Amino acid sequence: MSNCLNRNISPIVLSTTLNIPEPTARLNADWERDIASQLCLEVGDVKELSLARTRLRWDGFEPCLQAMANWTHDVGLQDVLSNADMALMACRGARYHHDAEQYGGSAFCNLFLSEDKSLDLHFPHAGLRIPLTRGTAVIFDTGQTHAVVKRSSNGFNEADFPSGSDCSLVFLTWELPLESTVVKKTGVAKALQIAFTPR
């Protein structure tokens, strides 16, 4: 958490909705099977899916990457994704949390691949709710508290995600380092107005 202790927590969220290909019915079925049988995803959980399998099975994967690269370039972050770790994640809602302890030196960049399931990404301190649809893209400080909640709800509630309901989301995520020779050129910290103080 040392990287988080010597800087502010940014309330800024960059977001847009990109035009990305629809995952195939077979791929959606693969994700749902893996979510149920391998991840055993419970309400509020966020867990990792197999990125390699998705890349092999979906022709639309590369267009998704290109759309994200174009957007990050448009917001002044240049080729930031080319040097960032990427993973494929799934969630069934998400409890309010922040990720500063493990990822305090990074920002998160997410691209949601699932259709609209009446869920929002909620940033309570920023007073911001972002509808999660296919193509929703966000960049935010890992230290900012957030959750995935039912659109009709005031906050996270396990009862909003009953057993058997279709409320799992799949998304790509990148870790964007805030301090490195490469990343300083991309301006991630500047875009989120993150300022570092001497240790």
MIDOKE-841909 format. One line per 4 residues: number of its first residue (from 1); for each residue x, y, z of C-alpha. Coordinates in nm, 4 decimals. Example, Ala and Ser with C-alpha at 12.3 -4.5 7.8 and 13.67 -1.06 7.14 Angstrom:
% MIDOKE-841909
1	1.2300:-0.4500:0.7800 ~ 1.3670:-0.1060:0.7140;
% end
This chain:
% MIDOKE-841909
1	0.0000:0.0000:0.0000 ~ 0.3038:0.2284:0.0105 ~ 0.2258:0.3728:-0.3312 ~ -0.1153:0.4811:-0.2047;
5	0.0116:0.6492:0.1115 ~ 0.2119:0.9184:-0.0663 ~ -0.0596:1.0488:-0.2967 ~ -0.4167:1.1727:-0.3031;
9	-0.7149:0.9578:-0.3996 ~ -0.8727:1.0876:-0.7178 ~ -1.2529:1.1266:-0.7441 ~ -1.2279:1.1487:-1.1257;
13	-1.3751:0.8754:-1.3455 ~ -1.3186:0.8769:-1.7207 ~ -1.5957:0.6931:-1.9022 ~ -1.7534:0.6361:-2.2424;
17	-1.9516:0.3750:-2.4329 ~ -1.7656:0.2124:-2.7201 ~ -1.9059:0.0305:-3.0208 ~ -1.7662:-0.3205:-2.9760;
21	-1.8670:-0.6570:-3.1247 ~ -2.1271:-0.8675:-2.9493 ~ -1.9824:-1.1853:-2.7946 ~ -2.1080:-1.4980:-2.9685;
25	-2.3756:-1.7171:-2.8105 ~ -2.1155:-1.9923:-2.7755 ~ -1.8749:-1.7618:-2.5949 ~ -2.1459:-1.6371:-2.3592;
29	-2.2338:-1.9987:-2.2843 ~ -1.8663:-2.0760:-2.2166 ~ -1.8439:-1.7822:-1.9762 ~ -2.1615:-1.8807:-1.7921;
33	-2.0439:-2.2416:-1.7598 ~ -1.7034:-2.1331:-1.6253 ~ -1.8652:-1.8812:-1.3879 ~ -2.0900:-2.1525:-1.2462;
37	-1.8584:-2.4544:-1.2422 ~ -1.5060:-2.3157:-1.2035 ~ -1.5372:-1.9770:-1.0369 ~ -1.8404:-2.0705:-0.8252;
41	-1.9160:-1.6988:-0.8319 ~ -2.1110:-1.5798:-0.5289 ~ -2.3015:-1.2533:-0.4971 ~ -2.0558:-0.9654:-0.4638;
45	-1.7569:-1.1655:-0.5919 ~ -1.5132:-1.0492:-0.8596 ~ -1.2990:-1.3311:-1.0032 ~ -1.0737:-1.3982:-1.3017;
49	-1.1788:-1.5916:-1.6128 ~ -0.9482:-1.7495:-1.8712 ~ -0.8283:-1.4713:-2.0995 ~ -0.6366:-1.7066:-2.3301;
53	-0.9454:-1.9164:-2.4088 ~ -1.1536:-1.6100:-2.4884 ~ -0.8868:-1.4741:-2.7232 ~ -0.8820:-1.8041:-2.9112;
57	-1.2602:-1.8385:-2.9371 ~ -1.3707:-1.4857:-3.0258 ~ -1.2896:-1.2988:-3.3469 ~ -1.4279:-0.9840:-3.1847;
61	-1.1529:-0.9706:-2.9233 ~ -0.9009:-0.7727:-3.1282 ~ -1.1612:-0.5103:-3.2337 ~ -1.2333:-0.4603:-2.8616;
65	-0.8666:-0.3951:-2.7950 ~ -0.8486:-0.1538:-3.0854 ~ -1.1557:0.0364:-2.9672 ~ -1.0015:0.0746:-2.6214;
69	-0.6672:0.1801:-2.7666 ~ -0.8420:0.4440:-2.9776 ~ -1.0358:0.5799:-2.6783 ~ -0.7391:0.5973:-2.4436;
73	-0.5461:0.7761:-2.7162 ~ -0.8352:1.0198:-2.7648 ~ -0.8347:1.1113:-2.3935 ~ -0.4631:1.1833:-2.4070;
77	-0.3221:0.8585:-2.2692 ~ -0.1384:0.7627:-2.5881 ~ -0.0383:0.3924:-2.5990 ~ -0.0907:0.3278:-2.2293;
81	-0.2585:-0.0126:-2.2770 ~ 0.0368:-0.1605:-2.4638 ~ 0.2412:-0.1587:-2.1414 ~ -0.0359:-0.2603:-1.9007;
85	-0.1267:-0.5993:-1.7545 ~ -0.4645:-0.7233:-1.8834 ~ -0.7084:-0.9773:-1.7384 ~ -1.0604:-1.1045:-1.8043;
89	-1.2896:-1.0791:-1.5036 ~ -1.6422:-1.1736:-1.4011 ~ -1.8607:-1.0370:-1.1256 ~ -2.2047:-1.1000:-0.9822;
93	-2.2507:-0.7510:-0.8513 ~ -1.9672:-0.6185:-0.6374 ~ -1.9675:-0.5033:-0.2771 ~ -1.8382:-0.1555:-0.1950;
97	-1.4618:-0.1728:-0.1830 ~ -1.1411:-0.0095:-0.2985 ~ -0.8238:-0.1772:-0.4236 ~ -0.5606:0.0603:-0.2859;
101	-0.3962:-0.1990:-0.0622 ~ -0.3015:-0.4268:-0.3518 ~ -0.3025:-0.1827:-0.6447 ~ -0.2247:0.1534:-0.4838;
105	0.0270:0.2403:-0.7542 ~ -0.2214:0.1900:-1.0384 ~ -0.5431:0.3020:-1.1990 ~ -0.7955:0.0546:-1.3363;
109	-0.9161:0.0604:-1.6955 ~ -1.2205:-0.1621:-1.7593 ~ -1.4182:-0.2570:-2.0692 ~ -1.7509:-0.4327:-2.0081;
113	-1.8393:-0.7046:-2.2600 ~ -2.1825:-0.8121:-2.1316 ~ -2.5198:-0.6780:-2.2381 ~ -2.7154:-0.4378:-2.0170;
117	-2.8405:-0.6294:-1.7118 ~ -2.9751:-0.3246:-1.5248 ~ -2.6577:-0.2849:-1.3216 ~ -2.4561:0.0296:-1.2486;
121	-2.0973:0.0958:-1.1466 ~ -2.1413:0.3196:-0.8404 ~ -1.8783:0.5591:-0.7045 ~ -2.0450:0.6913:-0.3871;
125	-1.7842:0.9550:-0.2960 ~ -1.7920:1.0969:-0.6478 ~ -2.1727:1.0801:-0.6583 ~ -2.1516:0.8916:-0.9872;
129	-2.3423:0.5941:-1.1267 ~ -2.2455:0.4553:-1.4671 ~ -2.4875:0.2176:-1.6453 ~ -2.3032:-0.0997:-1.7404;
133	-2.3776:-0.2011:-2.0973 ~ -2.1753:-0.3706:-2.3690 ~ -1.8942:-0.1290:-2.4520 ~ -1.8939:0.0684:-2.1259;
137	-1.5336:0.1766:-2.0653 ~ -1.4015:0.3382:-1.7470 ~ -1.0713:0.4524:-1.6012 ~ -1.0526:0.5285:-1.2290;
141	-0.8238:0.5422:-0.9290 ~ -0.7900:0.2040:-0.7549 ~ -0.8222:0.3884:-0.4230 ~ -1.1708:0.5163:-0.5031;
145	-1.4501:0.3176:-0.3383 ~ -1.6842:0.1543:-0.5897 ~ -1.9439:-0.1208:-0.6291 ~ -2.1632:-0.2859:-0.8906;
149	-2.5253:-0.2385:-0.7850 ~ -2.8758:-0.2899:-0.9183 ~ -2.9884:0.0167:-1.1140 ~ -3.3100:0.0411:-0.9131;
153	-3.1281:0.0138:-0.5799 ~ -2.9767:0.2802:-0.3548 ~ -2.6706:0.0628:-0.2976 ~ -2.5377:-0.2918:-0.2900;
157	-2.7873:-0.5467:-0.1630 ~ -2.7396:-0.9240:-0.1911 ~ -3.1146:-0.9681:-0.2346 ~ -3.0894:-0.7860:-0.5701;
161	-2.8970:-1.0857:-0.7102 ~ -3.1193:-1.3893:-0.6448 ~ -3.0079:-1.7390:-0.7353 ~ -3.0839:-1.8248:-1.0962;
165	-3.1021:-1.4647:-1.2144 ~ -2.8954:-1.3480:-1.5126 ~ -2.6798:-1.0853:-1.3460 ~ -2.3189:-1.1866:-1.4077;
169	-2.0973:-0.9416:-1.5956 ~ -1.7767:-1.0101:-1.7882 ~ -1.5189:-0.7393:-1.8436 ~ -1.1614:-0.6784:-1.9473;
173	-0.9401:-0.4919:-1.7039 ~ -0.5982:-0.3310:-1.7302 ~ -0.3693:-0.2083:-1.4529 ~ -0.2298:0.1309:-1.5507;
177	0.0810:0.2086:-1.3430 ~ 0.0922:0.5662:-1.2169 ~ 0.4681:0.5931:-1.1725 ~ 0.7044:0.4660:-1.4411;
181	0.9140:0.6160:-1.7159 ~ 0.6719:0.4904:-1.9796 ~ 0.3516:0.5848:-1.7995 ~ 0.4636:0.9375:-1.7134;
185	0.4573:1.0030:-2.0859 ~ 0.0970:0.8793:-2.1095 ~ -0.0306:1.1104:-1.8363 ~ -0.2470:0.8683:-1.6354;
189	-0.1795:1.0474:-1.3063 ~ -0.2310:1.3846:-1.4756 ~ -0.5609:1.2771:-1.6329 ~ -0.6919:1.1626:-1.2932;
193	-0.5341:1.4623:-1.1133 ~ -0.3277:1.2389:-0.8862 ~ -0.0472:1.4271:-0.7138 ~ 0.2442:1.2596:-0.5357;
197	0.4048:1.3914:-0.2202 ~ 0.7607:1.3206:-0.0990 ~ 0.7961:1.0033:0.1028;
% end
